[in-house]
Amino acid sequence: MIRLNDEQYGLYDAVDPEMGDLLHTKLEPTTNNILAHAFFAELHEKHDVSDAVFLIDSPHSLKDACSRHGLKFLY
């Protein structure tokens, strides 16, 4: 979650650490399983991330979305 002015938003982003390129980003008013799943579905459509390892924070929605898409992740 990030705070902009007095409001909180969920920031979803994927970065290629070797190139420093931002692959995909979304700013949402909240975080939940549906939004996390949609983020990874869109990312997977645009990029081959089958070999990627995602660094995620604690929300279970990110863990569940990675697992659902067969993606590797670390906390």
PDB file of N, CA, C and O in Angstrom:
ATOM      1  N   MET A   1       0.830  -1.168   0.000  1.00  0.00           N
ATOM      2  CA  MET A   1       0.000   0.000   0.000  1.00  0.00           C
ATOM      3  C   MET A   1       0.884   1.244   0.000  1.00  0.00           C
ATOM      4  O   MET A   1       1.926   1.292   0.654  1.00  0.00           O
ATOM      5  N   ILE A   2       0.447   2.225  -0.735  1.00  0.00           N
ATOM      6  CA  ILE A   2       1.120   3.519  -0.713  1.00  0.00           C
ATOM      7  C   ILE A   2       0.076   4.585  -0.391  1.00  0.00           C
ATOM      8  O   ILE A   2      -1.119   4.392  -0.618  1.00  0.00           O
ATOM      9  N   ARG A   3       0.538   5.687   0.130  1.00  0.00           N
ATOM     10  CA  ARG A   3      -0.363   6.772   0.488  1.00  0.00           C
ATOM     11  C   ARG A   3      -0.107   7.956  -0.438  1.00  0.00           C
ATOM     12  O   ARG A   3       1.027   8.412  -0.579  1.00  0.00           O
ATOM     13  N   LEU A   4      -1.165   8.444  -1.062  1.00  0.00           N
ATOM     14  CA  LEU A   4      -1.118   9.651  -1.876  1.00  0.00           C
ATOM     15  C   LEU A   4      -2.094  10.627  -1.255  1.00  0.00           C
ATOM     16  O   LEU A   4      -3.299  10.381  -1.222  1.00  0.00           O
ATOM     17  N   ASN A   5      -1.569  11.733  -0.764  1.00  0.00           N
ATOM     18  CA  ASN A   5      -2.377  12.683  -0.005  1.00  0.00           C
ATOM     19  C   ASN A   5      -2.972  11.943   1.191  1.00  0.00           C
ATOM     20  O   ASN A   5      -2.217  11.417   2.009  1.00  0.00           O
ATOM     21  N   ASP A   6      -4.271  11.885   1.319  1.00  0.00           N
ATOM     22  CA  ASP A   6      -4.893  11.200   2.457  1.00  0.00           C
ATOM     23  C   ASP A   6      -5.489   9.849   2.088  1.00  0.00           C
ATOM     24  O   ASP A   6      -6.233   9.266   2.876  1.00  0.00           O
ATOM     25  N   GLU A   7      -5.170   9.348   0.903  1.00  0.00           N
ATOM     26  CA  GLU A   7      -5.757   8.097   0.452  1.00  0.00           C
ATOM     27  C   GLU A   7      -4.688   7.022   0.269  1.00  0.00           C
ATOM     28  O   GLU A   7      -3.549   7.324  -0.087  1.00  0.00           O
ATOM     29  N   GLN A   8      -5.066   5.754   0.517  1.00  0.00           N
ATOM     30  CA  GLN A   8      -4.162   4.630   0.325  1.00  0.00           C
ATOM     31  C   GLN A   8      -4.526   3.883  -0.949  1.00  0.00           C
ATOM     32  O   GLN A   8      -5.697   3.768  -1.310  1.00  0.00           O
ATOM     33  N   TYR A   9      -3.496   3.380  -1.620  1.00  0.00           N
ATOM     34  CA  TYR A   9      -3.685   2.623  -2.854  1.00  0.00           C
ATOM     35  C   TYR A   9      -2.772   1.402  -2.842  1.00  0.00           C
ATOM     36  O   TYR A   9      -1.713   1.404  -2.213  1.00  0.00           O
ATOM     37  N   GLY A  10      -3.197   0.377  -3.537  1.00  0.00           N
ATOM     38  CA  GLY A  10      -2.345  -0.780  -3.754  1.00  0.00           C
ATOM     39  C   GLY A  10      -1.549  -0.565  -5.033  1.00  0.00           C
ATOM     40  O   GLY A  10      -2.124  -0.296  -6.088  1.00  0.00           O
ATOM     41  N   LEU A  11      -0.231  -0.683  -4.942  1.00  0.00           N
ATOM     42  CA  LEU A  11       0.629  -0.527  -6.111  1.00  0.00           C
ATOM     43  C   LEU A  11       1.152  -1.893  -6.510  1.00  0.00           C
ATOM     44  O   LEU A  11       1.846  -2.556  -5.740  1.00  0.00           O
ATOM     45  N   TYR A  12       0.817  -2.300  -7.701  1.00  0.00           N
ATOM     46  CA  TYR A  12       1.309  -3.548  -8.274  1.00  0.00           C
ATOM     47  C   TYR A  12       2.293  -3.164  -9.364  1.00  0.00           C
ATOM     48  O   TYR A  12       1.959  -2.382 -10.254  1.00  0.00           O
ATOM     49  N   ASP A  13       3.509  -3.707  -9.303  1.00  0.00           N
ATOM     50  CA  ASP A  13       4.443  -3.444 -10.389  1.00  0.00           C
ATOM     51  C   ASP A  13       5.414  -4.604 -10.541  1.00  0.00           C
ATOM     52  O   ASP A  13       5.690  -5.343  -9.597  1.00  0.00           O
ATOM     53  N   ALA A  14       5.917  -4.739 -11.750  1.00  0.00           N
ATOM     54  CA  ALA A  14       6.905  -5.767 -12.076  1.00  0.00           C
ATOM     55  C   ALA A  14       8.054  -5.084 -12.795  1.00  0.00           C
ATOM     56  O   ALA A  14       7.856  -4.336 -13.753  1.00  0.00           O
ATOM     57  N   VAL A  15       9.262  -5.359 -12.312  1.00  0.00           N
ATOM     58  CA  VAL A  15      10.469  -4.731 -12.847  1.00  0.00           C
ATOM     59  C   VAL A  15      11.457  -5.818 -13.249  1.00  0.00           C
ATOM     60  O   VAL A  15      11.646  -6.799 -12.529  1.00  0.00           O
ATOM     61  N   ASP A  16      12.080  -5.634 -14.396  1.00  0.00           N
ATOM     62  CA  ASP A  16      13.172  -6.506 -14.816  1.00  0.00           C
ATOM     63  C   ASP A  16      14.425  -6.001 -14.105  1.00  0.00           C
ATOM     64  O   ASP A  16      14.930  -4.934 -14.456  1.00  0.00           O
ATOM     65  N   PRO A  17      14.944  -6.736 -13.110  1.00  0.00           N
ATOM     66  CA  PRO A  17      16.076  -6.232 -12.337  1.00  0.00           C
ATOM     67  C   PRO A  17      17.381  -6.119 -13.128  1.00  0.00           C
ATOM     68  O   PRO A  17      18.243  -5.308 -12.789  1.00  0.00           O
ATOM     69  N   GLU A  18      17.526  -6.919 -14.170  1.00  0.00           N
ATOM     70  CA  GLU A  18      18.758  -6.857 -14.961  1.00  0.00           C
ATOM     71  C   GLU A  18      18.789  -5.620 -15.856  1.00  0.00           C
ATOM     72  O   GLU A  18      19.833  -4.990 -16.022  1.00  0.00           O
ATOM     73  N   MET A  19      17.647  -5.285 -16.424  1.00  0.00           N
ATOM     74  CA  MET A  19      17.576  -4.147 -17.342  1.00  0.00           C
ATOM     75  C   MET A  19      17.081  -2.873 -16.653  1.00  0.00           C
ATOM     76  O   MET A  19      17.292  -1.769 -17.154  1.00  0.00           O
ATOM     77  N   GLY A  20      16.422  -3.034 -15.505  1.00  0.00           N
ATOM     78  CA  GLY A  20      15.851  -1.885 -14.821  1.00  0.00           C
ATOM     79  C   GLY A  20      14.583  -1.377 -15.467  1.00  0.00           C
ATOM     80  O   GLY A  20      14.143  -0.262 -15.185  1.00  0.00           O
ATOM     81  N   ASP A  21      13.989  -2.188 -16.336  1.00  0.00           N
ATOM     82  CA  ASP A  21      12.777  -1.788 -17.052  1.00  0.00           C
ATOM     83  C   ASP A  21      11.532  -2.100 -16.229  1.00  0.00           C
ATOM     84  O   ASP A  21      11.440  -3.153 -15.599  1.00  0.00           O
ATOM     85  N   LEU A  22      10.593  -1.189 -16.243  1.00  0.00           N
ATOM     86  CA  LEU A  22       9.289  -1.415 -15.641  1.00  0.00           C
ATOM     87  C   LEU A  22       8.451  -2.183 -16.649  1.00  0.00           C
ATOM     88  O   LEU A  22       8.150  -1.666 -17.725  1.00  0.00           O
ATOM     89  N   LEU A  23       8.068  -3.417 -16.314  1.00  0.00           N
ATOM     90  CA  LEU A  23       7.340  -4.276 -17.241  1.00  0.00           C
ATOM     91  C   LEU A  23       5.838  -4.014 -17.223  1.00  0.00           C
ATOM     92  O   LEU A  23       5.190  -3.997 -18.269  1.00  0.00           O
ATOM     93  N   HIS A  24       5.300  -3.812 -16.044  1.00  0.00           N
ATOM     94  CA  HIS A  24       3.851  -3.624 -15.913  1.00  0.00           C
ATOM     95  C   HIS A  24       3.574  -2.991 -14.561  1.00  0.00           C
ATOM     96  O   HIS A  24       4.234  -3.312 -13.572  1.00  0.00           O
ATOM     97  N   THR A  25       2.606  -2.098 -14.516  1.00  0.00           N
ATOM     98  CA  THR A  25       2.251  -1.452 -13.258  1.00  0.00           C
ATOM     99  C   THR A  25       0.762  -1.145 -13.221  1.00  0.00           C
ATOM    100  O   THR A  25       0.139  -0.863 -14.244  1.00  0.00           O
ATOM    101  N   LYS A  26       0.211  -1.208 -12.020  1.00  0.00           N
ATOM    102  CA  LYS A  26      -1.194  -0.855 -11.795  1.00  0.00           C
ATOM    103  C   LYS A  26      -1.303  -0.203 -10.419  1.00  0.00           C
ATOM    104  O   LYS A  26      -0.655  -0.628  -9.462  1.00  0.00           O
ATOM    105  N   LEU A  27      -2.112   0.809 -10.339  1.00  0.00           N
ATOM    106  CA  LEU A  27      -2.415   1.468  -9.083  1.00  0.00           C
ATOM    107  C   LEU A  27      -3.904   1.275  -8.839  1.00  0.00           C
ATOM    108  O   LEU A  27      -4.731   1.716  -9.636  1.00  0.00           O
ATOM    109  N   GLU A  28      -4.238   0.623  -7.750  1.00  0.00           N
ATOM    110  CA  GLU A  28      -5.633   0.282  -7.461  1.00  0.00           C
ATOM    111  C   GLU A  28      -6.050   0.868  -6.107  1.00  0.00           C
ATOM    112  O   GLU A  28      -5.201   1.102  -5.248  1.00  0.00           O
ATOM    113  N   PRO A  29      -7.340   1.102  -5.916  1.00  0.00           N
ATOM    114  CA  PRO A  29      -7.805   1.685  -4.657  1.00  0.00           C
ATOM    115  C   PRO A  29      -7.721   0.727  -3.470  1.00  0.00           C
ATOM    116  O   PRO A  29      -7.906   1.144  -2.327  1.00  0.00           O
ATOM    117  N   THR A  30      -7.448  -0.535  -3.726  1.00  0.00           N
ATOM    118  CA  THR A  30      -7.344  -1.532  -2.669  1.00  0.00           C
ATOM    119  C   THR A  30      -6.525  -2.705  -3.191  1.00  0.00           C
ATOM    120  O   THR A  30      -6.103  -2.702  -4.348  1.00  0.00           O
ATOM    121  N   THR A  31      -6.303  -3.687  -2.365  1.00  0.00           N
ATOM    122  CA  THR A  31      -5.667  -4.933  -2.803  1.00  0.00           C
ATOM    123  C   THR A  31      -6.606  -6.080  -2.463  1.00  0.00           C
ATOM    124  O   THR A  31      -7.226  -6.091  -1.400  1.00  0.00           O
ATOM    125  N   ASN A  32      -6.705  -7.033  -3.362  1.00  0.00           N
ATOM    126  CA  ASN A  32      -7.495  -8.233  -3.104  1.00  0.00           C
ATOM    127  C   ASN A  32      -7.106  -9.305  -4.118  1.00  0.00           C
ATOM    128  O   ASN A  32      -6.295  -9.058  -5.010  1.00  0.00           O
ATOM    129  N   ASN A  33      -7.681 -10.479  -3.979  1.00  0.00           N
ATOM    130  CA  ASN A  33      -7.330 -11.601  -4.856  1.00  0.00           C
ATOM    131  C   ASN A  33      -7.650 -11.326  -6.317  1.00  0.00           C
ATOM    132  O   ASN A  33      -6.878 -11.694  -7.202  1.00  0.00           O
ATOM    133  N   ILE A  34      -8.774 -10.687  -6.575  1.00  0.00           N
ATOM    134  CA  ILE A  34      -9.193 -10.424  -7.963  1.00  0.00           C
ATOM    135  C   ILE A  34      -8.209  -9.484  -8.653  1.00  0.00           C
ATOM    136  O   ILE A  34      -7.812  -9.729  -9.792  1.00  0.00           O
ATOM    137  N   LEU A  35      -7.815  -8.415  -7.975  1.00  0.00           N
ATOM    138  CA  LEU A  35      -6.883  -7.449  -8.567  1.00  0.00           C
ATOM    139  C   LEU A  35      -5.496  -8.054  -8.750  1.00  0.00           C
ATOM    140  O   LEU A  35      -4.843  -7.816  -9.766  1.00  0.00           O
ATOM    141  N   ALA A  36      -5.045  -8.830  -7.779  1.00  0.00           N
ATOM    142  CA  ALA A  36      -3.733  -9.477  -7.896  1.00  0.00           C
ATOM    143  C   ALA A  36      -3.735 -10.469  -9.058  1.00  0.00           C
ATOM    144  O   ALA A  36      -2.782 -10.515  -9.836  1.00  0.00           O
ATOM    145  N   HIS A  37      -4.797 -11.258  -9.175  1.00  0.00           N
ATOM    146  CA  HIS A  37      -4.907 -12.211 -10.283  1.00  0.00           C
ATOM    147  C   HIS A  37      -4.910 -11.471 -11.623  1.00  0.00           C
ATOM    148  O   HIS A  37      -4.230 -11.886 -12.561  1.00  0.00           O
ATOM    149  N   ALA A  38      -5.666 -10.385 -11.713  1.00  0.00           N
ATOM    150  CA  ALA A  38      -5.733  -9.614 -12.962  1.00  0.00           C
ATOM    151  C   ALA A  38      -4.367  -9.039 -13.324  1.00  0.00           C
ATOM    152  O   ALA A  38      -3.985  -9.034 -14.494  1.00  0.00           O
ATOM    153  N   PHE A  39      -3.632  -8.556 -12.325  1.00  0.00           N
ATOM    154  CA  PHE A  39      -2.305  -8.003 -12.580  1.00  0.00           C
ATOM    155  C   PHE A  39      -1.392  -9.063 -13.192  1.00  0.00           C
ATOM    156  O   PHE A  39      -0.746  -8.811 -14.209  1.00  0.00           O
ATOM    157  N   PHE A  40      -1.336 -10.250 -12.580  1.00  0.00           N
ATOM    158  CA  PHE A  40      -0.455 -11.300 -13.096  1.00  0.00           C
ATOM    159  C   PHE A  40      -0.934 -11.840 -14.439  1.00  0.00           C
ATOM    160  O   PHE A  40      -0.112 -12.229 -15.268  1.00  0.00           O
ATOM    161  N   ALA A  41      -2.236 -11.871 -14.669  1.00  0.00           N
ATOM    162  CA  ALA A  41      -2.760 -12.303 -15.968  1.00  0.00           C
ATOM    163  C   ALA A  41      -2.322 -11.323 -17.059  1.00  0.00           C
ATOM    164  O   ALA A  41      -1.879 -11.741 -18.129  1.00  0.00           O
ATOM    165  N   GLU A  42      -2.447 -10.022 -16.788  1.00  0.00           N
ATOM    166  CA  GLU A  42      -2.028  -9.005 -17.771  1.00  0.00           C
ATOM    167  C   GLU A  42      -0.520  -9.057 -17.999  1.00  0.00           C
ATOM    168  O   GLU A  42      -0.057  -8.962 -19.135  1.00  0.00           O
ATOM    169  N   LEU A  43       0.237  -9.206 -16.929  1.00  0.00           N
ATOM    170  CA  LEU A  43       1.696  -9.291 -17.042  1.00  0.00           C
ATOM    171  C   LEU A  43       2.087 -10.504 -17.880  1.00  0.00           C
ATOM    172  O   LEU A  43       2.959 -10.416 -18.745  1.00  0.00           O
ATOM    173  N   HIS A  44       1.439 -11.628 -17.618  1.00  0.00           N
ATOM    174  CA  HIS A  44       1.746 -12.872 -18.333  1.00  0.00           C
ATOM    175  C   HIS A  44       1.388 -12.769 -19.820  1.00  0.00           C
ATOM    176  O   HIS A  44       2.044 -13.390 -20.656  1.00  0.00           O
ATOM    177  N   GLU A  45       0.363 -11.997 -20.153  1.00  0.00           N
ATOM    178  CA  GLU A  45      -0.012 -11.798 -21.563  1.00  0.00           C
ATOM    179  C   GLU A  45       1.036 -10.979 -22.309  1.00  0.00           C
ATOM    180  O   GLU A  45       1.282 -11.212 -23.492  1.00  0.00           O
ATOM    181  N   LYS A  46       1.654 -10.021 -21.621  1.00  0.00           N
ATOM    182  CA  LYS A  46       2.595  -9.095 -22.254  1.00  0.00           C
ATOM    183  C   LYS A  46       4.032  -9.602 -22.257  1.00  0.00           C
ATOM    184  O   LYS A  46       4.806  -9.251 -23.148  1.00  0.00           O
ATOM    185  N   HIS A  47       4.397 -10.417 -21.282  1.00  0.00           N
ATOM    186  CA  HIS A  47       5.798 -10.828 -21.107  1.00  0.00           C
ATOM    187  C   HIS A  47       5.883 -12.304 -20.743  1.00  0.00           C
ATOM    188  O   HIS A  47       4.982 -12.857 -20.112  1.00  0.00           O
ATOM    189  N   ASP A  48       6.972 -12.924 -21.150  1.00  0.00           N
ATOM    190  CA  ASP A  48       7.247 -14.298 -20.738  1.00  0.00           C
ATOM    191  C   ASP A  48       7.890 -14.237 -19.353  1.00  0.00           C
ATOM    192  O   ASP A  48       9.078 -13.942 -19.220  1.00  0.00           O
ATOM    193  N   VAL A  49       7.102 -14.517 -18.341  1.00  0.00           N
ATOM    194  CA  VAL A  49       7.591 -14.446 -16.965  1.00  0.00           C
ATOM    195  C   VAL A  49       7.664 -15.833 -16.326  1.00  0.00           C
ATOM    196  O   VAL A  49       7.739 -15.958 -15.104  1.00  0.00           O
ATOM    197  N   SER A  50       7.642 -16.860 -17.153  1.00  0.00           N
ATOM    198  CA  SER A  50       7.639 -18.226 -16.628  1.00  0.00           C
ATOM    199  C   SER A  50       8.898 -18.557 -15.836  1.00  0.00           C
ATOM    200  O   SER A  50       8.842 -19.397 -14.938  1.00  0.00           O
ATOM    201  N   ASP A  51      10.037 -17.925 -16.138  1.00  0.00           N
ATOM    202  CA  ASP A  51      11.284 -18.175 -15.410  1.00  0.00           C
ATOM    203  C   ASP A  51      11.523 -17.171 -14.286  1.00  0.00           C
ATOM    204  O   ASP A  51      12.493 -17.295 -13.539  1.00  0.00           O
ATOM    205  N   ALA A  52      10.658 -16.194 -14.164  1.00  0.00           N
ATOM    206  CA  ALA A  52      10.864 -15.114 -13.199  1.00  0.00           C
ATOM    207  C   ALA A  52      10.605 -15.579 -11.770  1.00  0.00           C
ATOM    208  O   ALA A  52       9.853 -16.522 -11.529  1.00  0.00           O
ATOM    209  N   VAL A  53      11.245 -14.894 -10.837  1.00  0.00           N
ATOM    210  CA  VAL A  53      10.968 -15.059  -9.413  1.00  0.00           C
ATOM    211  C   VAL A  53      10.473 -13.710  -8.917  1.00  0.00           C
ATOM    212  O   VAL A  53      11.165 -12.701  -9.050  1.00  0.00           O
ATOM    213  N   PHE A  54       9.285 -13.693  -8.349  1.00  0.00           N
ATOM    214  CA  PHE A  54       8.670 -12.457  -7.888  1.00  0.00           C
ATOM    215  C   PHE A  54       8.926 -12.248  -6.413  1.00  0.00           C
ATOM    216  O   PHE A  54       8.770 -13.170  -5.613  1.00  0.00           O
ATOM    217  N   LEU A  55       9.313 -11.056  -6.055  1.00  0.00           N
ATOM    218  CA  LEU A  55       9.473 -10.674  -4.654  1.00  0.00           C
ATOM    219  C   LEU A  55       8.172 -10.012  -4.238  1.00  0.00           C
ATOM    220  O   LEU A  55       7.788  -8.977  -4.782  1.00  0.00           O
ATOM    221  N   ILE A  56       7.504 -10.613  -3.278  1.00  0.00           N
ATOM    222  CA  ILE A  56       6.203 -10.091  -2.861  1.00  0.00           C
ATOM    223  C   ILE A  56       6.238  -9.760  -1.377  1.00  0.00           C
ATOM    224  O   ILE A  56       7.043 -10.296  -0.615  1.00  0.00           O
ATOM    225  N   ASP A  57       5.335  -8.856  -0.989  1.00  0.00           N
ATOM    226  CA  ASP A  57       5.208  -8.573   0.435  1.00  0.00           C
ATOM    227  C   ASP A  57       4.114  -9.468   1.000  1.00  0.00           C
ATOM    228  O   ASP A  57       3.707 -10.428   0.346  1.00  0.00           O
ATOM    229  N   SER A  58       3.649  -9.185   2.154  1.00  0.00           N
ATOM    230  CA  SER A  58       2.833 -10.128   2.912  1.00  0.00           C
ATOM    231  C   SER A  58       1.413 -10.413   2.429  1.00  0.00           C
ATOM    232  O   SER A  58       0.873 -11.449   2.816  1.00  0.00           O
ATOM    233  N   PRO A  59       0.770  -9.587   1.623  1.00  0.00           N
ATOM    234  CA  PRO A  59      -0.621  -9.915   1.295  1.00  0.00           C
ATOM    235  C   PRO A  59      -0.783 -11.305   0.699  1.00  0.00           C
ATOM    236  O   PRO A  59      -0.066 -11.695  -0.222  1.00  0.00           O
ATOM    237  N   HIS A  60      -1.728 -12.031   1.238  1.00  0.00           N
ATOM    238  CA  HIS A  60      -1.983 -13.381   0.745  1.00  0.00           C
ATOM    239  C   HIS A  60      -2.473 -13.362  -0.694  1.00  0.00           C
ATOM    240  O   HIS A  60      -2.320 -14.346  -1.418  1.00  0.00           O
ATOM    241  N   SER A  61      -3.061 -12.250  -1.110  1.00  0.00           N
ATOM    242  CA  SER A  61      -3.566 -12.182  -2.478  1.00  0.00           C
ATOM    243  C   SER A  61      -2.438 -12.328  -3.492  1.00  0.00           C
ATOM    244  O   SER A  61      -2.636 -12.943  -4.540  1.00  0.00           O
ATOM    245  N   LEU A  62      -1.265 -11.779  -3.207  1.00  0.00           N
ATOM    246  CA  LEU A  62      -0.125 -11.907  -4.127  1.00  0.00           C
ATOM    247  C   LEU A  62       0.390 -13.340  -4.164  1.00  0.00           C
ATOM    248  O   LEU A  62       0.697 -13.870  -5.232  1.00  0.00           O
ATOM    249  N   LYS A  63       0.481 -13.960  -2.997  1.00  0.00           N
ATOM    250  CA  LYS A  63       0.916 -15.354  -2.918  1.00  0.00           C
ATOM    251  C   LYS A  63      -0.049 -16.247  -3.693  1.00  0.00           C
ATOM    252  O   LYS A  63       0.375 -17.094  -4.479  1.00  0.00           O
ATOM    253  N   ASP A  64      -1.342 -16.056  -3.470  1.00  0.00           N
ATOM    254  CA  ASP A  64      -2.346 -16.866  -4.154  1.00  0.00           C
ATOM    255  C   ASP A  64      -2.308 -16.656  -5.665  1.00  0.00           C
ATOM    256  O   ASP A  64      -2.426 -17.614  -6.428  1.00  0.00           O
ATOM    257  N   ALA A  65      -2.142 -15.398  -6.101  1.00  0.00           N
ATOM    258  CA  ALA A  65      -2.102 -15.103  -7.539  1.00  0.00           C
ATOM    259  C   ALA A  65      -0.877 -15.732  -8.195  1.00  0.00           C
ATOM    260  O   ALA A  65      -0.978 -16.292  -9.287  1.00  0.00           O
ATOM    261  N   CYS A  66       0.277 -15.645  -7.539  1.00  0.00           N
ATOM    262  CA  CYS A  66       1.482 -16.277  -8.087  1.00  0.00           C
ATOM    263  C   CYS A  66       1.288 -17.788  -8.194  1.00  0.00           C
ATOM    264  O   CYS A  66       1.608 -18.391  -9.218  1.00  0.00           O
ATOM    265  N   SER A  67       0.770 -18.382  -7.146  1.00  0.00           N
ATOM    266  CA  SER A  67       0.547 -19.831  -7.156  1.00  0.00           C
ATOM    267  C   SER A  67      -0.437 -20.220  -8.257  1.00  0.00           C
ATOM    268  O   SER A  67      -0.234 -21.213  -8.956  1.00  0.00           O
ATOM    269  N   ARG A  68      -1.483 -19.446  -8.406  1.00  0.00           N
ATOM    270  CA  ARG A  68      -2.506 -19.743  -9.415  1.00  0.00           C
ATOM    271  C   ARG A  68      -1.936 -19.683 -10.829  1.00  0.00           C
ATOM    272  O   ARG A  68      -2.369 -20.430 -11.706  1.00  0.00           O
ATOM    273  N   HIS A  69      -0.965 -18.797 -11.051  1.00  0.00           N
ATOM    274  CA  HIS A  69      -0.355 -18.650 -12.370  1.00  0.00           C
ATOM    275  C   HIS A  69       0.914 -19.491 -12.518  1.00  0.00           C
ATOM    276  O   HIS A  69       1.589 -19.416 -13.545  1.00  0.00           O
ATOM    277  N   GLY A  70       1.240 -20.284 -11.506  1.00  0.00           N
ATOM    278  CA  GLY A  70       2.413 -21.144 -11.577  1.00  0.00           C
ATOM    279  C   GLY A  70       3.730 -20.379 -11.539  1.00  0.00           C
ATOM    280  O   GLY A  70       4.721 -20.825 -12.118  1.00  0.00           O
ATOM    281  N   LEU A  71       3.751 -19.229 -10.862  1.00  0.00           N
ATOM    282  CA  LEU A  71       4.937 -18.386 -10.805  1.00  0.00           C
ATOM    283  C   LEU A  71       5.688 -18.588  -9.491  1.00  0.00           C
ATOM    284  O   LEU A  71       5.083 -18.808  -8.442  1.00  0.00           O
ATOM    285  N   LYS A  72       7.010 -18.510  -9.568  1.00  0.00           N
ATOM    286  CA  LYS A  72       7.847 -18.609  -8.373  1.00  0.00           C
ATOM    287  C   LYS A  72       7.858 -17.270  -7.654  1.00  0.00           C
ATOM    288  O   LYS A  72       7.815 -16.214  -8.284  1.00  0.00           O
ATOM    289  N   PHE A  73       7.916 -17.325  -6.320  1.00  0.00           N
ATOM    290  CA  PHE A  73       7.933 -16.085  -5.555  1.00  0.00           C
ATOM    291  C   PHE A  73       8.695 -16.256  -4.243  1.00  0.00           C
ATOM    292  O   PHE A  73       8.838 -17.367  -3.731  1.00  0.00           O
ATOM    293  N   LEU A  74       9.170 -15.155  -3.719  1.00  0.00           N
ATOM    294  CA  LEU A  74       9.824 -15.072  -2.415  1.00  0.00           C
ATOM    295  C   LEU A  74       9.186 -13.930  -1.640  1.00  0.00           C
ATOM    296  O   LEU A  74       8.735 -12.943  -2.221  1.00  0.00           O
ATOM    297  N   TYR A  75       9.152 -14.079  -0.304  1.00  0.00           N
ATOM    298  CA  TYR A  75       8.664 -12.975   0.534  1.00  0.00           C
ATOM    299  C   TYR A  75       9.770 -11.994   0.768  1.00  0.00           C
ATOM    300  O   TYR A  75       9.570 -10.989   1.450  1.00  0.00           O
TER     301      TYR A  75
END
